[in-house]
Amino acid sequence: CDQVGFYKNRFNAEDGTDFAVGVIQNNPQMNHFWFSNVSESEESADRLCRLILAHPNIQGLGLAGCCNEGASFGHSMLKTLV
C-alpha cells in the first residue's frame, strides 16, 4: 500500500516502534507514513528516523506524540528528519 497510518493504537512504546520499523522495511512502495506512538528511548527514535530517511519513497510524514513528554531526544528526532 502507498499510505500507512497508525493512530490511537494500543502498542506499548517499544512494540509500537518495532512494528513501525517492520512496516517501513517491508513496504518499499509506501509514500506516506503517519505514526502516533511514544518512543521510550533515544535509540528507538533514532532507529525510526534512520529508516524513514533511508526509505526510497516516503514523501509525506506525520509523527505525533513520538517522544515522551519531557524527553530530550524529541529535538534530536526533529533535527535528524529535517
mmCIF file of the N, C-alpha and C atoms, coordinates in Angstrom:
data_MODEL
# 
_entry.id   MODEL 
# 
loop_
_atom_site.group_PDB 
_atom_site.id 
_atom_site.type_symbol 
_atom_site.label_atom_id 
_atom_site.label_alt_id 
_atom_site.label_comp_id 
_atom_site.label_asym_id 
_atom_site.label_entity_id 
_atom_site.label_seq_id 
_atom_site.pdbx_PDB_ins_code 
_atom_site.Cartn_x 
_atom_site.Cartn_y 
_atom_site.Cartn_z 
_atom_site.occupancy 
_atom_site.B_iso_or_equiv 
_atom_site.pdbx_formal_charge 
_atom_site.auth_seq_id 
_atom_site.auth_comp_id 
_atom_site.auth_asym_id 
_atom_site.auth_atom_id 
_atom_site.pdbx_PDB_model_num 
ATOM 1   N N  . CYS A 1 1  ? 0.840  -1.180 0.000  1.00 0.00 ? 1  CYS A N  1 
ATOM 2   C CA . CYS A 1 1  ? 0.000  0.000  0.000  1.00 0.00 ? 1  CYS A CA 1 
ATOM 3   C C  . CYS A 1 1  ? 0.886  1.245  0.000  1.00 0.00 ? 1  CYS A C  1 
ATOM 4   N N  . ASP A 1 2  ? 0.373  2.294  -0.539 1.00 0.00 ? 2  ASP A N  1 
ATOM 5   C CA . ASP A 1 2  ? 1.202  3.500  -0.663 1.00 0.00 ? 2  ASP A CA 1 
ATOM 6   C C  . ASP A 1 2  ? 1.077  4.439  0.530  1.00 0.00 ? 2  ASP A C  1 
ATOM 7   N N  . GLN A 1 3  ? 0.062  4.256  1.381  1.00 0.00 ? 3  GLN A N  1 
ATOM 8   C CA . GLN A 1 3  ? -0.096 5.104  2.557  1.00 0.00 ? 3  GLN A CA 1 
ATOM 9   C C  . GLN A 1 3  ? -0.366 4.225  3.767  1.00 0.00 ? 3  GLN A C  1 
ATOM 10  N N  . VAL A 1 4  ? 0.354  4.480  4.839  1.00 0.00 ? 4  VAL A N  1 
ATOM 11  C CA . VAL A 1 4  ? 0.188  3.726  6.066  1.00 0.00 ? 4  VAL A CA 1 
ATOM 12  C C  . VAL A 1 4  ? 0.055  4.706  7.212  1.00 0.00 ? 4  VAL A C  1 
ATOM 13  N N  . GLY A 1 5  ? -0.938 4.489  8.059  1.00 0.00 ? 5  GLY A N  1 
ATOM 14  C CA . GLY A 1 5  ? -1.130 5.348  9.217  1.00 0.00 ? 5  GLY A CA 1 
ATOM 15  C C  . GLY A 1 5  ? -1.514 4.538  10.436 1.00 0.00 ? 5  GLY A C  1 
ATOM 16  N N  . PHE A 1 6  ? -0.925 4.860  11.560 1.00 0.00 ? 6  PHE A N  1 
ATOM 17  C CA . PHE A 1 6  ? -1.248 4.226  12.834 1.00 0.00 ? 6  PHE A CA 1 
ATOM 18  C C  . PHE A 1 6  ? -1.661 5.323  13.802 1.00 0.00 ? 6  PHE A C  1 
ATOM 19  N N  . TYR A 1 7  ? -2.925 5.336  14.162 1.00 0.00 ? 7  TYR A N  1 
ATOM 20  C CA . TYR A 1 7  ? -3.462 6.357  15.052 1.00 0.00 ? 7  TYR A CA 1 
ATOM 21  C C  . TYR A 1 7  ? -4.131 5.687  16.235 1.00 0.00 ? 7  TYR A C  1 
ATOM 22  N N  . LYS A 1 8  ? -3.976 6.270  17.386 1.00 0.00 ? 8  LYS A N  1 
ATOM 23  C CA . LYS A 1 8  ? -4.644 5.795  18.594 1.00 0.00 ? 8  LYS A CA 1 
ATOM 24  C C  . LYS A 1 8  ? -4.492 4.289  18.760 1.00 0.00 ? 8  LYS A C  1 
ATOM 25  N N  . ASN A 1 9  ? -3.293 3.805  18.494 1.00 0.00 ? 9  ASN A N  1 
ATOM 26  C CA . ASN A 1 9  ? -3.056 2.383  18.676 1.00 0.00 ? 9  ASN A CA 1 
ATOM 27  C C  . ASN A 1 9  ? -2.782 2.087  20.135 1.00 0.00 ? 9  ASN A C  1 
ATOM 28  N N  . ARG A 1 10 ? -2.760 0.834  20.481 1.00 0.00 ? 10 ARG A N  1 
ATOM 29  C CA . ARG A 1 10 ? -2.567 0.450  21.872 1.00 0.00 ? 10 ARG A CA 1 
ATOM 30  C C  . ARG A 1 10 ? -1.270 -0.334 22.077 1.00 0.00 ? 10 ARG A C  1 
ATOM 31  N N  . PHE A 1 11 ? -0.286 -0.053 21.244 1.00 0.00 ? 11 PHE A N  1 
ATOM 32  C CA . PHE A 1 11 ? 1.025  -0.661 21.427 1.00 0.00 ? 11 PHE A CA 1 
ATOM 33  C C  . PHE A 1 11 ? 1.687  -0.071 22.658 1.00 0.00 ? 11 PHE A C  1 
ATOM 34  N N  . ASN A 1 12 ? 2.498  -0.875 23.343 1.00 0.00 ? 12 ASN A N  1 
ATOM 35  C CA . ASN A 1 12 ? 3.383  -0.227 24.307 1.00 0.00 ? 12 ASN A CA 1 
ATOM 36  C C  . ASN A 1 12 ? 4.477  0.440  23.480 1.00 0.00 ? 12 ASN A C  1 
ATOM 37  N N  . ALA A 1 13 ? 5.270  1.270  24.104 1.00 0.00 ? 13 ALA A N  1 
ATOM 38  C CA . ALA A 1 13 ? 6.193  2.131  23.350 1.00 0.00 ? 13 ALA A CA 1 
ATOM 39  C C  . ALA A 1 13 ? 7.132  1.360  22.429 1.00 0.00 ? 13 ALA A C  1 
ATOM 40  N N  . GLU A 1 14 ? 7.834  0.392  22.944 1.00 0.00 ? 14 GLU A N  1 
ATOM 41  C CA . GLU A 1 14 ? 8.826  -0.305 22.123 1.00 0.00 ? 14 GLU A CA 1 
ATOM 42  C C  . GLU A 1 14 ? 8.173  -1.219 21.091 1.00 0.00 ? 14 GLU A C  1 
ATOM 43  N N  . ASP A 1 15 ? 7.063  -1.866 21.433 1.00 0.00 ? 15 ASP A N  1 
ATOM 44  C CA . ASP A 1 15 ? 6.370  -2.707 20.459 1.00 0.00 ? 15 ASP A CA 1 
ATOM 45  C C  . ASP A 1 15 ? 5.856  -1.873 19.295 1.00 0.00 ? 15 ASP A C  1 
ATOM 46  N N  . GLY A 1 16 ? 5.368  -0.671 19.576 1.00 0.00 ? 16 GLY A N  1 
ATOM 47  C CA . GLY A 1 16 ? 4.889  0.210  18.520 1.00 0.00 ? 16 GLY A CA 1 
ATOM 48  C C  . GLY A 1 16 ? 6.003  0.620  17.580 1.00 0.00 ? 16 GLY A C  1 
ATOM 49  N N  . THR A 1 17 ? 7.151  0.959  18.148 1.00 0.00 ? 17 THR A N  1 
ATOM 50  C CA . THR A 1 17 ? 8.293  1.336  17.318 1.00 0.00 ? 17 THR A CA 1 
ATOM 51  C C  . THR A 1 17 ? 8.767  0.152  16.493 1.00 0.00 ? 17 THR A C  1 
ATOM 52  N N  . ASP A 1 18 ? 8.839  -1.025 17.106 1.00 0.00 ? 18 ASP A N  1 
ATOM 53  C CA . ASP A 1 18 ? 9.249  -2.230 16.377 1.00 0.00 ? 18 ASP A CA 1 
ATOM 54  C C  . ASP A 1 18 ? 8.297  -2.525 15.228 1.00 0.00 ? 18 ASP A C  1 
ATOM 55  N N  . PHE A 1 19 ? 7.000  -2.370 15.475 1.00 0.00 ? 19 PHE A N  1 
ATOM 56  C CA . PHE A 1 19 ? 6.013  -2.611 14.426 1.00 0.00 ? 19 PHE A CA 1 
ATOM 57  C C  . PHE A 1 19 ? 6.176  -1.604 13.286 1.00 0.00 ? 19 PHE A C  1 
ATOM 58  N N  . ALA A 1 20 ? 6.358  -0.335 13.640 1.00 0.00 ? 20 ALA A N  1 
ATOM 59  C CA . ALA A 1 20 ? 6.552  0.711  12.623 1.00 0.00 ? 20 ALA A CA 1 
ATOM 60  C C  . ALA A 1 20 ? 7.802  0.441  11.794 1.00 0.00 ? 20 ALA A C  1 
ATOM 61  N N  . VAL A 1 21 ? 8.873  0.009  12.436 1.00 0.00 ? 21 VAL A N  1 
ATOM 62  C CA . VAL A 1 21 ? 10.109 -0.319 11.731 1.00 0.00 ? 21 VAL A CA 1 
ATOM 63  C C  . VAL A 1 21 ? 9.849  -1.430 10.715 1.00 0.00 ? 21 VAL A C  1 
ATOM 64  N N  . GLY A 1 22 ? 9.132  -2.460 11.131 1.00 0.00 ? 22 GLY A N  1 
ATOM 65  C CA . GLY A 1 22 ? 8.801  -3.554 10.222 1.00 0.00 ? 22 GLY A CA 1 
ATOM 66  C C  . GLY A 1 22 ? 7.971  -3.100 9.041  1.00 0.00 ? 22 GLY A C  1 
ATOM 67  N N  . VAL A 1 23 ? 7.012  -2.230 9.293  1.00 0.00 ? 23 VAL A N  1 
ATOM 68  C CA . VAL A 1 23 ? 6.163  -1.714 8.219  1.00 0.00 ? 23 VAL A CA 1 
ATOM 69  C C  . VAL A 1 23 ? 7.001  -0.923 7.214  1.00 0.00 ? 23 VAL A C  1 
ATOM 70  N N  . ILE A 1 24 ? 7.868  -0.067 7.707  1.00 0.00 ? 24 ILE A N  1 
ATOM 71  C CA . ILE A 1 24 ? 8.711  0.741  6.819  1.00 0.00 ? 24 ILE A CA 1 
ATOM 72  C C  . ILE A 1 24 ? 9.639  -0.153 5.992  1.00 0.00 ? 24 ILE A C  1 
ATOM 73  N N  . GLN A 1 25 ? 10.248 -1.130 6.648  1.00 0.00 ? 25 GLN A N  1 
ATOM 74  C CA . GLN A 1 25 ? 11.187 -2.009 5.955  1.00 0.00 ? 25 GLN A CA 1 
ATOM 75  C C  . GLN A 1 25 ? 10.509 -2.871 4.893  1.00 0.00 ? 25 GLN A C  1 
ATOM 76  N N  . ASN A 1 26 ? 9.267  -3.246 5.130  1.00 0.00 ? 26 ASN A N  1 
ATOM 77  C CA . ASN A 1 26 ? 8.593  -4.208 4.258  1.00 0.00 ? 26 ASN A CA 1 
ATOM 78  C C  . ASN A 1 26 ? 7.621  -3.592 3.264  1.00 0.00 ? 26 ASN A C  1 
ATOM 79  N N  . ASN A 1 27 ? 7.610  -2.278 3.153  1.00 0.00 ? 27 ASN A N  1 
ATOM 80  C CA . ASN A 1 27 ? 6.712  -1.598 2.219  1.00 0.00 ? 27 ASN A CA 1 
ATOM 81  C C  . ASN A 1 27 ? 7.474  -0.564 1.395  1.00 0.00 ? 27 ASN A C  1 
ATOM 82  N N  . PRO A 1 28 ? 8.262  -1.021 0.432  1.00 0.00 ? 28 PRO A N  1 
ATOM 83  C CA . PRO A 1 28 ? 9.061  -0.073 -0.355 1.00 0.00 ? 28 PRO A CA 1 
ATOM 84  C C  . PRO A 1 28 ? 8.218  0.871  -1.205 1.00 0.00 ? 28 PRO A C  1 
ATOM 85  N N  . GLN A 1 29 ? 6.981  0.517  -1.516 1.00 0.00 ? 29 GLN A N  1 
ATOM 86  C CA . GLN A 1 29 ? 6.128  1.369  -2.341 1.00 0.00 ? 29 GLN A CA 1 
ATOM 87  C C  . GLN A 1 29 ? 5.413  2.447  -1.522 1.00 0.00 ? 29 GLN A C  1 
ATOM 88  N N  . MET A 1 30 ? 5.492  2.381  -0.194 1.00 0.00 ? 30 MET A N  1 
ATOM 89  C CA . MET A 1 30 ? 4.815  3.342  0.670  1.00 0.00 ? 30 MET A CA 1 
ATOM 90  C C  . MET A 1 30 ? 5.389  4.737  0.447  1.00 0.00 ? 30 MET A C  1 
ATOM 91  N N  . ASN A 1 31 ? 4.503  5.741  0.273  1.00 0.00 ? 31 ASN A N  1 
ATOM 92  C CA . ASN A 1 31 ? 4.997  7.102  0.104  1.00 0.00 ? 31 ASN A CA 1 
ATOM 93  C C  . ASN A 1 31 ? 4.489  8.069  1.179  1.00 0.00 ? 31 ASN A C  1 
ATOM 94  N N  . HIS A 1 32 ? 3.575  7.621  2.014  1.00 0.00 ? 32 HIS A N  1 
ATOM 95  C CA . HIS A 1 32 ? 3.101  8.426  3.146  1.00 0.00 ? 32 HIS A CA 1 
ATOM 96  C C  . HIS A 1 32 ? 3.056  7.544  4.388  1.00 0.00 ? 32 HIS A C  1 
ATOM 97  N N  . PHE A 1 33 ? 3.594  8.061  5.484  1.00 0.00 ? 33 PHE A N  1 
ATOM 98  C CA . PHE A 1 33 ? 3.637  7.304  6.726  1.00 0.00 ? 33 PHE A CA 1 
ATOM 99  C C  . PHE A 1 33 ? 3.236  8.212  7.873  1.00 0.00 ? 33 PHE A C  1 
ATOM 100 N N  . TRP A 1 34 ? 2.229  7.798  8.645  1.00 0.00 ? 34 TRP A N  1 
ATOM 101 C CA . TRP A 1 34 ? 1.774  8.541  9.819  1.00 0.00 ? 34 TRP A CA 1 
ATOM 102 C C  . TRP A 1 34 ? 1.840  7.611  11.010 1.00 0.00 ? 34 TRP A C  1 
ATOM 103 N N  . PHE A 1 35 ? 2.398  8.093  12.093 1.00 0.00 ? 35 PHE A N  1 
ATOM 104 C CA . PHE A 1 35 ? 2.608  7.253  13.264 1.00 0.00 ? 35 PHE A CA 1 
ATOM 105 C C  . PHE A 1 35 ? 2.383  8.073  14.516 1.00 0.00 ? 35 PHE A C  1 
ATOM 106 N N  . SER A 1 36 ? 1.559  7.560  15.404 1.00 0.00 ? 36 SER A N  1 
ATOM 107 C CA . SER A 1 36 ? 1.287  8.222  16.671 1.00 0.00 ? 36 SER A CA 1 
ATOM 108 C C  . SER A 1 36 ? 1.511  7.214  17.788 1.00 0.00 ? 36 SER A C  1 
ATOM 109 N N  . ASN A 1 37 ? 2.702  7.216  18.321 1.00 0.00 ? 37 ASN A N  1 
ATOM 110 C CA . ASN A 1 37 ? 3.065  6.292  19.393 1.00 0.00 ? 37 ASN A CA 1 
ATOM 111 C C  . ASN A 1 37 ? 4.324  6.827  20.064 1.00 0.00 ? 37 ASN A C  1 
ATOM 112 N N  . VAL A 1 38 ? 4.416  6.665  21.339 1.00 0.00 ? 38 VAL A N  1 
ATOM 113 C CA . VAL A 1 38 ? 5.564  7.174  22.090 1.00 0.00 ? 38 VAL A CA 1 
ATOM 114 C C  . VAL A 1 38 ? 6.764  6.258  21.918 1.00 0.00 ? 38 VAL A C  1 
ATOM 115 N N  . SER A 1 39 ? 7.935  6.837  21.697 1.00 0.00 ? 39 SER A N  1 
ATOM 116 C CA . SER A 1 39 ? 9.198  6.105  21.758 1.00 0.00 ? 39 SER A CA 1 
ATOM 117 C C  . SER A 1 39 ? 9.796  6.357  23.135 1.00 0.00 ? 39 SER A C  1 
ATOM 118 N N  . GLU A 1 40 ? 10.216 5.306  23.774 1.00 0.00 ? 40 GLU A N  1 
ATOM 119 C CA . GLU A 1 40 ? 10.720 5.426  25.140 1.00 0.00 ? 40 GLU A CA 1 
ATOM 120 C C  . GLU A 1 40 ? 12.202 5.758  25.220 1.00 0.00 ? 40 GLU A C  1 
ATOM 121 N N  . SER A 1 41 ? 12.913 5.574  24.120 1.00 0.00 ? 41 SER A N  1 
ATOM 122 C CA . SER A 1 41 ? 14.357 5.773  24.210 1.00 0.00 ? 41 SER A CA 1 
ATOM 123 C C  . SER A 1 41 ? 14.877 6.496  22.983 1.00 0.00 ? 41 SER A C  1 
ATOM 124 N N  . GLU A 1 42 ? 16.012 7.117  23.156 1.00 0.00 ? 42 GLU A N  1 
ATOM 125 C CA . GLU A 1 42 ? 16.652 7.802  22.043 1.00 0.00 ? 42 GLU A CA 1 
ATOM 126 C C  . GLU A 1 42 ? 17.062 6.809  20.962 1.00 0.00 ? 42 GLU A C  1 
ATOM 127 N N  . GLU A 1 43 ? 17.459 5.608  21.374 1.00 0.00 ? 43 GLU A N  1 
ATOM 128 C CA . GLU A 1 43 ? 17.860 4.582  20.412 1.00 0.00 ? 43 GLU A CA 1 
ATOM 129 C C  . GLU A 1 43 ? 16.697 4.189  19.497 1.00 0.00 ? 43 GLU A C  1 
ATOM 130 N N  . SER A 1 44 ? 15.521 4.014  20.076 1.00 0.00 ? 44 SER A N  1 
ATOM 131 C CA . SER A 1 44 ? 14.342 3.667  19.276 1.00 0.00 ? 44 SER A CA 1 
ATOM 132 C C  . SER A 1 44 ? 13.965 4.797  18.326 1.00 0.00 ? 44 SER A C  1 
ATOM 133 N N  . ALA A 1 45 ? 14.000 6.011  18.834 1.00 0.00 ? 45 ALA A N  1 
ATOM 134 C CA . ALA A 1 45 ? 13.681 7.168  17.998 1.00 0.00 ? 45 ALA A CA 1 
ATOM 135 C C  . ALA A 1 45 ? 14.681 7.299  16.856 1.00 0.00 ? 45 ALA A C  1 
ATOM 136 N N  . ASP A 1 46 ? 15.949 7.082  17.154 1.00 0.00 ? 46 ASP A N  1 
ATOM 137 C CA . ASP A 1 46 ? 16.989 7.169  16.130 1.00 0.00 ? 46 ASP A CA 1 
ATOM 138 C C  . ASP A 1 46 ? 16.810 6.084  15.075 1.00 0.00 ? 46 ASP A C  1 
ATOM 139 N N  . ARG A 1 47 ? 16.478 4.883  15.506 1.00 0.00 ? 47 ARG A N  1 
ATOM 140 C CA . ARG A 1 47 ? 16.269 3.782  14.554 1.00 0.00 ? 47 ARG A CA 1 
ATOM 141 C C  . ARG A 1 47 ? 15.115 4.105  13.616 1.00 0.00 ? 47 ARG A C  1 
ATOM 142 N N  . LEU A 1 48 ? 14.023 4.633  14.170 1.00 0.00 ? 48 LEU A N  1 
ATOM 143 C CA . LEU A 1 48 ? 12.875 5.005  13.351 1.00 0.00 ? 48 LEU A CA 1 
ATOM 144 C C  . LEU A 1 48 ? 13.254 6.122  12.372 1.00 0.00 ? 48 LEU A C  1 
ATOM 145 N N  . CYS A 1 49 ? 13.965 7.124  12.836 1.00 0.00 ? 49 CYS A N  1 
ATOM 146 C CA . CYS A 1 49 ? 14.393 8.231  11.968 1.00 0.00 ? 49 CYS A CA 1 
ATOM 147 C C  . CYS A 1 49 ? 15.272 7.744  10.828 1.00 0.00 ? 49 CYS A C  1 
ATOM 148 N N  . ARG A 1 50 ? 16.227 6.900  11.137 1.00 0.00 ? 50 ARG A N  1 
ATOM 149 C CA . ARG A 1 50 ? 17.146 6.400  10.103 1.00 0.00 ? 50 ARG A CA 1 
ATOM 150 C C  . ARG A 1 50 ? 16.408 5.624  9.021  1.00 0.00 ? 50 ARG A C  1 
ATOM 151 N N  . LEU A 1 51 ? 15.424 4.821  9.423  1.00 0.00 ? 51 LEU A N  1 
ATOM 152 C CA . LEU A 1 51 ? 14.650 4.068  8.432  1.00 0.00 ? 51 LEU A CA 1 
ATOM 153 C C  . LEU A 1 51 ? 13.792 4.987  7.567  1.00 0.00 ? 51 LEU A C  1 
ATOM 154 N N  . ILE A 1 52 ? 13.215 5.992  8.187  1.00 0.00 ? 52 ILE A N  1 
ATOM 155 C CA . ILE A 1 52 ? 12.417 6.954  7.421  1.00 0.00 ? 52 ILE A CA 1 
ATOM 156 C C  . ILE A 1 52 ? 13.299 7.651  6.389  1.00 0.00 ? 52 ILE A C  1 
ATOM 157 N N  . LEU A 1 53 ? 14.467 8.088  6.816  1.00 0.00 ? 53 LEU A N  1 
ATOM 158 C CA . LEU A 1 53 ? 15.380 8.782  5.904  1.00 0.00 ? 53 LEU A CA 1 
ATOM 159 C C  . LEU A 1 53 ? 15.892 7.876  4.795  1.00 0.00 ? 53 LEU A C  1 
ATOM 160 N N  . ALA A 1 54 ? 16.076 6.605  5.087  1.00 0.00 ? 54 ALA A N  1 
ATOM 161 C CA . ALA A 1 54 ? 16.617 5.671  4.095  1.00 0.00 ? 54 ALA A CA 1 
ATOM 162 C C  . ALA A 1 54 ? 15.548 5.124  3.152  1.00 0.00 ? 54 ALA A C  1 
ATOM 163 N N  . HIS A 1 55 ? 14.286 5.310  3.496  1.00 0.00 ? 55 HIS A N  1 
ATOM 164 C CA . HIS A 1 55 ? 13.211 4.775  2.662  1.00 0.00 ? 55 HIS A CA 1 
ATOM 165 C C  . HIS A 1 55 ? 13.197 5.496  1.316  1.00 0.00 ? 55 HIS A C  1 
ATOM 166 N N  . PRO A 1 56 ? 13.088 4.753  0.227  1.00 0.00 ? 56 PRO A N  1 
ATOM 167 C CA . PRO A 1 56 ? 13.215 5.370  -1.093 1.00 0.00 ? 56 PRO A CA 1 
ATOM 168 C C  . PRO A 1 56 ? 12.035 6.233  -1.539 1.00 0.00 ? 56 PRO A C  1 
ATOM 169 N N  . ASN A 1 57 ? 10.865 6.095  -0.916 1.00 0.00 ? 57 ASN A N  1 
ATOM 170 C CA . ASN A 1 57 ? 9.680  6.768  -1.456 1.00 0.00 ? 57 ASN A CA 1 
ATOM 171 C C  . ASN A 1 57 ? 8.891  7.641  -0.498 1.00 0.00 ? 57 ASN A C  1 
ATOM 172 N N  . ILE A 1 58 ? 9.224  7.705  0.756  1.00 0.00 ? 58 ILE A N  1 
ATOM 173 C CA . ILE A 1 58 ? 8.396  8.482  1.690  1.00 0.00 ? 58 ILE A CA 1 
ATOM 174 C C  . ILE A 1 58 ? 8.456  9.958  1.328  1.00 0.00 ? 58 ILE A C  1 
ATOM 175 N N  . GLN A 1 59 ? 7.286  10.508 1.000  1.00 0.00 ? 59 GLN A N  1 
ATOM 176 C CA . GLN A 1 59 ? 7.165  11.923 0.654  1.00 0.00 ? 59 GLN A CA 1 
ATOM 177 C C  . GLN A 1 59 ? 6.372  12.691 1.702  1.00 0.00 ? 59 GLN A C  1 
ATOM 178 N N  . GLY A 1 60 ? 5.458  11.986 2.383  1.00 0.00 ? 60 GLY A N  1 
ATOM 179 C CA . GLY A 1 60 ? 4.644  12.605 3.422  1.00 0.00 ? 60 GLY A CA 1 
ATOM 180 C C  . GLY A 1 60 ? 4.868  11.881 4.733  1.00 0.00 ? 60 GLY A C  1 
ATOM 181 N N  . LEU A 1 61 ? 4.992  12.641 5.816  1.00 0.00 ? 61 LEU A N  1 
ATOM 182 C CA . LEU A 1 61 ? 5.317  12.051 7.102  1.00 0.00 ? 61 LEU A CA 1 
ATOM 183 C C  . LEU A 1 61 ? 4.578  12.781 8.205  1.00 0.00 ? 61 LEU A C  1 
ATOM 184 N N  . GLY A 1 62 ? 4.006  12.026 9.110  1.00 0.00 ? 62 GLY A N  1 
ATOM 185 C CA . GLY A 1 62 ? 3.386  12.590 10.300 1.00 0.00 ? 62 GLY A CA 1 
ATOM 186 C C  . GLY A 1 62 ? 3.822  11.794 11.508 1.00 0.00 ? 62 GLY A C  1 
ATOM 187 N N  . LEU A 1 63 ? 4.380  12.462 12.489 1.00 0.00 ? 63 LEU A N  1 
ATOM 188 C CA . LEU A 1 63 ? 4.792  11.820 13.737 1.00 0.00 ? 63 LEU A CA 1 
ATOM 189 C C  . LEU A 1 63 ? 4.176  12.604 14.878 1.00 0.00 ? 63 LEU A C  1 
ATOM 190 N N  . ALA A 1 64 ? 3.198  12.018 15.525 1.00 0.00 ? 64 ALA A N  1 
ATOM 191 C CA . ALA A 1 64 ? 2.508  12.703 16.615 1.00 0.00 ? 64 ALA A CA 1 
ATOM 192 C C  . ALA A 1 64 ? 2.792  11.992 17.932 1.00 0.00 ? 64 ALA A C  1 
ATOM 193 N N  . GLY A 1 65 ? 3.254  12.732 18.896 1.00 0.00 ? 65 GLY A N  1 
ATOM 194 C CA . GLY A 1 65 ? 3.480  12.170 20.218 1.00 0.00 ? 65 GLY A CA 1 
ATOM 195 C C  . GLY A 1 65 ? 4.540  11.096 20.264 1.00 0.00 ? 65 GLY A C  1 
ATOM 196 N N  . CYS A 1 66 ? 5.520  11.157 19.388 1.00 0.00 ? 66 CYS A N  1 
ATOM 197 C CA . CYS A 1 66 ? 6.518  10.088 19.316 1.00 0.00 ? 66 CYS A CA 1 
ATOM 198 C C  . CYS A 1 66 ? 7.606  10.188 20.366 1.00 0.00 ? 66 CYS A C  1 
ATOM 199 N N  . CYS A 1 67 ? 7.649  11.257 21.107 1.00 0.00 ? 67 CYS A N  1 
ATOM 200 C CA . CYS A 1 67 ? 8.648  11.367 22.171 1.00 0.00 ? 67 CYS A CA 1 
ATOM 201 C C  . CYS A 1 67 ? 7.922  11.571 23.488 1.00 0.00 ? 67 CYS A C  1 
ATOM 202 N N  . ASN A 1 68 ? 8.413  10.904 24.500 1.00 0.00 ? 68 ASN A N  1 
ATOM 203 C CA . ASN A 1 68 ? 7.848  11.085 25.825 1.00 0.00 ? 68 ASN A CA 1 
ATOM 204 C C  . ASN A 1 68 ? 7.877  12.559 26.192 1.00 0.00 ? 68 ASN A C  1 
ATOM 205 N N  . GLU A 1 69 ? 6.823  13.023 26.813 1.00 0.00 ? 69 GLU A N  1 
ATOM 206 C CA . GLU A 1 69 ? 6.794  14.411 27.246 1.00 0.00 ? 69 GLU A CA 1 
ATOM 207 C C  . GLU A 1 69 ? 7.955  14.656 28.197 1.00 0.00 ? 69 GLU A C  1 
ATOM 208 N N  . GLY A 1 70 ? 8.734  15.642 27.908 1.00 0.00 ? 70 GLY A N  1 
ATOM 209 C CA . GLY A 1 70 ? 9.880  15.964 28.735 1.00 0.00 ? 70 GLY A CA 1 
ATOM 210 C C  . GLY A 1 70 ? 11.158 15.249 28.327 1.00 0.00 ? 70 GLY A C  1 
ATOM 211 N N  . ALA A 1 71 ? 11.071 14.339 27.356 1.00 0.00 ? 71 ALA A N  1 
ATOM 212 C CA . ALA A 1 71 ? 12.282 13.643 26.912 1.00 0.00 ? 71 ALA A CA 1 
ATOM 213 C C  . ALA A 1 71 ? 13.132 14.587 26.078 1.00 0.00 ? 71 ALA A C  1 
ATOM 214 N N  . SER A 1 72 ? 14.423 14.445 26.182 1.00 0.00 ? 72 SER A N  1 
ATOM 215 C CA . SER A 1 72 ? 15.328 15.362 25.487 1.00 0.00 ? 72 SER A CA 1 
ATOM 216 C C  . SER A 1 72 ? 15.558 14.990 24.032 1.00 0.00 ? 72 SER A C  1 
ATOM 217 N N  . PHE A 1 73 ? 15.166 13.792 23.599 1.00 0.00 ? 73 PHE A N  1 
ATOM 218 C CA . PHE A 1 73 ? 15.509 13.362 22.252 1.00 0.00 ? 73 PHE A CA 1 
ATOM 219 C C  . PHE A 1 73 ? 14.498 13.800 21.188 1.00 0.00 ? 73 PHE A C  1 
ATOM 220 N N  . GLY A 1 74 ? 13.413 14.439 21.550 1.00 0.00 ? 74 GLY A N  1 
ATOM 221 C CA . GLY A 1 74 ? 12.460 14.936 20.564 1.00 0.00 ? 74 GLY A CA 1 
ATOM 222 C C  . GLY A 1 74 ? 13.090 15.938 19.624 1.00 0.00 ? 74 GLY A C  1 
ATOM 223 N N  . HIS A 1 75 ? 13.897 16.811 20.181 1.00 0.00 ? 75 HIS A N  1 
ATOM 224 C CA . HIS A 1 75 ? 14.599 17.803 19.372 1.00 0.00 ? 75 HIS A CA 1 
ATOM 225 C C  . HIS A 1 75 ? 15.577 17.112 18.429 1.00 0.00 ? 75 HIS A C  1 
ATOM 226 N N  . SER A 1 76 ? 16.235 16.075 18.901 1.00 0.00 ? 76 SER A N  1 
ATOM 227 C CA . SER A 1 76 ? 17.166 15.321 18.061 1.00 0.00 ? 76 SER A CA 1 
ATOM 228 C C  . SER A 1 76 ? 16.445 14.660 16.900 1.00 0.00 ? 76 SER A C  1 
ATOM 229 N N  . MET A 1 77 ? 15.255 14.100 17.150 1.00 0.00 ? 77 MET A N  1 
ATOM 230 C CA . MET A 1 77 ? 14.464 13.500 16.080 1.00 0.00 ? 77 MET A CA 1 
ATOM 231 C C  . MET A 1 77 ? 14.139 14.532 15.014 1.00 0.00 ? 77 MET A C  1 
ATOM 232 N N  . LEU A 1 78 ? 13.693 15.686 15.447 1.00 0.00 ? 78 LEU A N  1 
ATOM 233 C CA . LEU A 1 78 ? 13.324 16.735 14.519 1.00 0.00 ? 78 LEU A CA 1 
ATOM 234 C C  . LEU A 1 78 ? 14.523 17.171 13.682 1.00 0.00 ? 78 LEU A C  1 
ATOM 235 N N  . LYS A 1 79 ? 15.667 17.398 14.327 1.00 0.00 ? 79 LYS A N  1 
ATOM 236 C CA . LYS A 1 79 ? 16.869 17.798 13.606 1.00 0.00 ? 79 LYS A CA 1 
ATOM 237 C C  . LYS A 1 79 ? 17.289 16.729 12.604 1.00 0.00 ? 79 LYS A C  1 
ATOM 238 N N  . THR A 1 80 ? 17.197 15.474 12.979 1.00 0.00 ? 80 THR A N  1 
ATOM 239 C CA . THR A 1 80 ? 17.581 14.380 12.102 1.00 0.00 ? 80 THR A CA 1 
ATOM 240 C C  . THR A 1 80 ? 16.697 14.339 10.851 1.00 0.00 ? 80 THR A C  1 
ATOM 241 N N  . LEU A 1 81 ? 15.395 14.489 11.033 1.00 0.00 ? 81 LEU A N  1 
ATOM 242 C CA . LEU A 1 81 ? 14.458 14.368 9.931  1.00 0.00 ? 81 LEU A CA 1 
ATOM 243 C C  . LEU A 1 81 ? 14.431 15.603 9.024  1.00 0.00 ? 81 LEU A C  1 
ATOM 244 N N  . VAL A 1 82 ? 14.738 16.764 9.590  1.00 0.00 ? 82 VAL A N  1 
ATOM 245 C CA . VAL A 1 82 ? 14.735 17.977 8.788  1.00 0.00 ? 82 VAL A CA 1 
ATOM 246 C C  . VAL A 1 82 ? 16.043 18.047 8.042  1.00 0.00 ? 82 VAL A C  1 
# 
